[in-house]
Amino acid sequence: MSVPIVTGCDHHLFRDRLHQRSSHHPHIFFEAIAYTVALRLSLQNFRRDTIKPTQRSSIVVAGVVGALIGAKVLVMLQHIDLWWQQRGLF
């Protein structure tokens, strides 16, 4: 998948050369930043945490289950037309 680079210049050669240099999808970059920031914040706030260690595992499991359900709902909403066509199969 390629992402077009938008510049203020309409010169095609300049735009194509910029596009060729960008071979990585920006999602990977922003996801890595998000994980790094989340890890840093969680380590920074670990000492001030009010959650007991015995409760932590249930909170983590609830977060994972919520993320899985949310991801499935999001995919279903993004492809509502396909779901509507196949509604008799469920």
N, C-alpha and C positions, 0 to 999 in steps of 0.2 A: 504494500500500500504506500502510495506516495502522497505527500502533503504539499500542496502548492505554497510557495513563498510569495507573499504579497509585498510588493515594493511600490514606492511612489513613481517608479520609472516604467514606462511602457516599452522600453527597448527590449526586444525579444532575446537578443544574445545575452544581455546582462542577466535577465530573469532566468534563462535556461542554465547559465553557468552557476547561479546560486542554487538552483534546484538540483543540479548534479552533485554539488558538495554535500547536500543534506540527504544522506542515505538512511538515516535512522528515523524511526517514527517518534514524534515528540512525546507520545504517551509513556514510553519507557523512561524518558528523562524525568517527567513530572511525577511518575509513580515512584521512582527512586528517591526523589526529593521528599515526597510525602512520607515514605517509610523512614527515611533518615530523621525527619523532623519529629515524627511520632515516637520513634525510639528515644530520641534525645529528651523529649518532654516527659515520657514515661519514666525514664531513669532519673530525671531531675525531680519529679514529684513523688518518687517512690518512698522517700523518707517521711514525707508529710502525709502519706496515705492513711486514711481512716478505715479502710477495709481490712477486716481480719483475714489472715492467711487461709483460714478454713472456709471463708466465704468466696475467696478469689476464684476458685475453680468453677463454681456455679455461675459466677458472673461472666467468666470467659466463655463457658459453654453457651450461655444465653446470648452472648454477642455473636458467636459463630452461627448459631441457629437463626438468629435474626438477620444476619448478613446473607445466609443461604436463601431464606424465604424472600427477602427483599430483592435479591438478584433474580430469582425466578419470576417474581411479580413484574419487575422492570422489563425483563425479556418478553413476557407475555404482553405487556402494554406496548412495547415497541413493535410487536408483530401481531397486533390485534386483528388485522385483516385476515391473516392466515388462521388464527385461532377461531375467528368467526366462521370461516369456511369449513373448518374441521370440527365444529362444535358437536356434531352428532356422533363422533368417534369416541368422545370422552365418557 
